[in-house]
Amino acid sequence: MNIPYKAHPWHGIHPGEQAPTVVTAFIEMVPSDTVKYEIDKTTGYLKIDRPQKFSNTVPTLYGFIPQTYCAEKVAEFAEKMSGKMVAKGDGDPLDICVLSERAVTHGNIILPAIPIGGFRLLDRGEADDKIIAVMKGDEFYRQWNDVSDCPSSYINRLKHYFLTYKNLPGETSHCEITNVYGRDEAHEVIRLSMADYQTHYGNREAEKPV
């Protein structure tokens, strides 16, 4: 009752006291969504970015880690680890895909997630990493401690979605996945994205950890 306003999902929610081993994930989309939702950076409200072009739907809960930013440090690390020229970070919060056995029917929620890996996506030469995580306490997926525990078919489904969801048939994809990496590297990407956030937005006042 003593909080007079809603916290901004990107700037006003803490990434988690135990980050990067356990992070707070803000979920924008769920697998049943047929339009792409994303946070409006100015207002903090969830907005419709665009309808999904075809029948593909996001395979997992999808959103971002608050108080992260993909900028210089993330781009430098992506270039180092991929061997590719990386112009810059994509200028967005760090994306996260969260695996859950139970259906979550709507976004605009926060949840605790345990990162187990990720993949390095370059979108028109910009670093756009996707962290892969499991929902904390999930009865099934908690047995996966590293991306190497995941069946390759599961990872391939995620990769296919992010390589194709923006394109019409016959269009050349501007996205490339250079690496699939494990838990330790995911932790480093999260740390660097938190550092990038502090560089660019560190003067903002944040809410206490949730």
SEPA-26971 format. One record per residue (C-alpha): x, y negated, z negated; residue number from 1. Coordinates in Angstrom, 1 decimal, decimal comma, padded with zeros to 4 digits. Layout:
# SEPA-26971
{{X Y Z} NUM} ...
This chain:
# SEPA-26971
{{000,0 000,0 000,0} 1} {{003,0 -002,3 -000,5} 2} {{004,1 -002,0 003,2} 3} {{002,3 -004,8 005,1} 4} {{003,1 -003,6 008,6} 5} {{003,8 -000,4 010,6} 6} {{007,5 000,4 011,1} 7} {{008,8 000,1 014,6} 8} {{009,5 003,7 015,7} 9} {{012,9 002,9 017,2} 10} {{014,2 000,3 014,8} 11} {{012,2 000,7 011,6} 12} {{012,5 004,5 011,0} 13} {{015,7 005,9 009,5} 14} {{017,4 008,7 011,6} 15} {{017,6 010,9 008,5} 16} {{019,8 011,0 005,4} 17} {{021,4 014,2 006,6} 18} {{021,9 013,1 010,2} 19} {{023,4 014,5 012,4} 20} {{022,7 018,0 010,9} 21} {{019,0 017,2 010,2} 22} {{017,5 014,2 012,0} 23} {{014,1 012,5 012,2} 24} {{012,6 012,9 015,6} 25} {{009,9 010,6 016,9} 26} {{007,7 012,6 019,2} 27} {{006,4 010,8 022,3} 28} {{005,1 013,8 024,3} 29} {{003,8 017,3 023,8} 30} {{003,6 020,1 026,3} 31} {{-000,1 019,6 027,0} 32} {{000,4 016,0 028,2} 33} {{-000,3 015,3 031,8} 34} {{001,0 011,7 031,7} 35} {{004,4 010,5 030,6} 36} {{004,2 008,5 027,4} 37} {{007,1 006,5 026,0} 38} {{007,6 003,8 023,4} 39} {{007,2 000,2 024,5} 40} {{010,5 -001,2 023,1} 41} {{009,0 -004,6 022,3} 42} {{005,9 -003,7 020,5} 43} {{006,7 -000,2 019,3} 44} {{003,3 001,1 020,6} 45} {{003,2 004,3 022,6} 46} {{002,4 003,4 026,3} 47} {{001,7 005,3 029,5} 48} {{004,8 005,1 031,7} 49} {{003,4 007,1 034,6} 50} {{001,2 010,1 035,4} 51} {{003,1 013,4 035,9} 52} {{003,4 013,7 039,6} 53} {{002,7 017,4 039,8} 54} {{001,8 020,4 037,6} 55} {{005,1 020,3 035,7} 56} {{004,7 019,5 032,0} 57} {{007,4 019,0 029,4} 58} {{008,3 022,4 028,0} 59} {{008,8 021,2 024,4} 60} {{008,0 018,5 022,0} 61} {{009,9 015,5 023,4} 62} {{010,9 012,1 022,0} 63} {{013,9 010,4 020,5} 64} {{016,0 009,9 017,4} 65} {{015,4 006,5 015,8} 66} {{018,2 004,0 015,4} 67} {{020,3 005,6 018,2} 68} {{021,3 004,0 021,5} 69} {{023,0 005,4 024,5} 70} {{025,7 002,8 025,4} 71} {{029,5 002,5 025,5} 72} {{030,5 005,2 023,1} 73} {{028,1 007,8 024,4} 74} {{029,1 007,0 028,0} 75} {{032,8 007,3 027,2} 76} {{032,3 010,7 025,6} 77} {{030,1 011,9 028,5} 78} {{032,9 010,9 030,9} 79} {{035,5 012,7 028,8} 80} {{033,5 015,9 028,4} 81} {{032,1 016,1 031,9} 82} {{035,0 015,0 034,0} 83} {{032,6 012,8 035,9} 84} {{032,6 009,0 036,3} 85} {{030,0 007,6 033,9} 86} {{029,1 004,0 034,5} 87} {{027,3 003,4 031,2} 88} {{024,7 004,8 028,8} 89} {{021,1 004,7 030,0} 90} {{020,2 001,9 027,5} 91} {{017,6 004,0 025,6} 92} {{017,4 005,8 022,3} 93} {{018,9 009,3 022,3} 94} {{016,4 011,8 023,7} 95} {{015,5 015,0 021,8} 96} {{013,6 018,2 022,7} 97} {{012,2 020,0 019,6} 98} {{011,3 023,7 019,7} 99} {{008,3 024,7 017,6} 100} {{006,4 028,0 017,4} 101} {{003,2 026,2 016,4} 102} {{001,3 024,0 018,8} 103} {{001,5 020,3 018,1} 104} {{-001,4 018,7 019,9} 105} {{-000,4 015,0 020,1} 106} {{002,6 012,7 019,9} 107} {{003,2 009,5 018,0} 108} {{004,4 011,4 015,0} 109} {{007,7 012,0 013,2} 110} {{009,2 015,3 012,1} 111} {{012,4 016,7 010,7} 112} {{014,5 018,5 013,4} 113} {{017,7 020,5 013,3} 114} {{020,0 019,9 016,3} 115} {{021,4 023,1 017,8} 116} {{022,9 021,8 021,1} 117} {{022,1 019,7 024,1} 118} {{022,8 019,1 027,7} 119} {{024,5 016,2 029,4} 120} {{022,3 014,7 032,0} 121} {{023,6 011,9 034,3} 122} {{020,8 009,8 035,9} 123} {{022,3 007,7 038,7} 124} {{025,6 007,9 037,0} 125} {{024,3 006,9 033,5} 126} {{024,6 009,1 030,4} 127} {{021,2 010,4 029,4} 128} {{021,9 013,3 027,0} 129} {{019,1 015,5 025,8} 130} {{019,5 017,0 022,3} 131} {{018,0 020,4 021,8} 132} {{016,7 021,0 018,3} 133} {{014,4 023,2 016,3} 134} {{011,7 022,0 013,9} 135} {{012,9 022,3 010,4} 136} {{011,1 025,2 008,6} 137} {{009,8 026,7 011,8} 138} {{009,3 030,4 011,0} 139} {{010,5 031,6 014,4} 140} {{013,0 029,1 015,8} 141} {{014,9 028,6 012,6} 142} {{016,9 031,8 013,5} 143} {{018,5 029,8 016,3} 144} {{021,5 028,0 014,9} 145} {{023,2 027,1 018,1} 146} {{022,2 026,7 021,7} 147} {{024,1 030,0 022,4} 148} {{021,3 031,8 020,5} 149} {{018,7 030,6 023,0} 150} {{017,8 032,8 026,0} 151} {{019,2 031,3 029,2} 152} {{015,7 031,3 030,7} 153} {{014,6 028,9 028,0} 154} {{017,5 026,5 028,7} 155} {{016,9 026,8 032,5} 156} {{013,3 025,8 032,0} 157} {{014,4 022,6 030,2} 158} {{017,0 021,9 032,8} 159} {{014,5 022,4 035,7} 160} {{012,0 020,0 034,2} 161} {{014,5 017,1 033,7} 162} {{016,0 017,7 037,2} 163} {{012,7 017,6 039,0} 164} {{010,0 015,7 037,1} 165} {{010,8 012,3 038,8} 166} {{011,0 013,6 042,3} 167} {{008,5 014,1 045,1} 168} {{009,0 017,2 047,4} 169} {{011,9 016,7 049,7} 170} {{013,4 013,8 047,7} 171} {{017,0 013,9 046,7} 172} {{017,5 014,2 043,0} 173} {{019,5 011,4 041,3} 174} {{020,0 013,5 038,2} 175} {{022,7 016,0 037,4} 176} {{023,3 018,2 034,4} 177} {{027,1 018,6 034,0} 178} {{027,3 020,5 030,7} 179} {{025,2 022,5 028,3} 180} {{026,8 022,2 024,8} 181} {{026,5 023,6 021,4} 182} {{025,7 022,3 017,9} 183} {{029,0 020,6 017,1} 184} {{029,1 018,6 020,3} 185} {{025,4 017,7 019,8} 186} {{026,4 016,3 016,3} 187} {{029,1 014,2 017,9} 188} {{026,7 012,8 020,5} 189} {{024,3 011,9 017,8} 190} {{027,0 010,2 015,7} 191} {{028,2 008,2 018,7} 192} {{024,6 007,1 019,6} 193} {{024,1 006,0 016,0} 194} {{027,4 004,0 016,3} 195} {{026,2 002,4 019,6} 196} {{023,0 001,4 017,9} 197} {{024,9 -000,3 015,1} 198} {{027,0 -002,2 017,6} 199} {{024,0 -003,5 019,5} 200} {{021,2 -003,6 016,9} 201} {{022,9 -003,2 013,5} 202} {{021,7 -006,6 012,2} 203} {{018,1 -005,3 012,1} 204} {{016,5 -004,5 008,8} 205} {{015,3 -000,8 008,7} 206} {{012,9 001,0 006,5} 207} {{014,2 003,4 003,9} 208} {{014,8 007,0 005,0} 209} {{011,7 009,1 005,7} 210} 
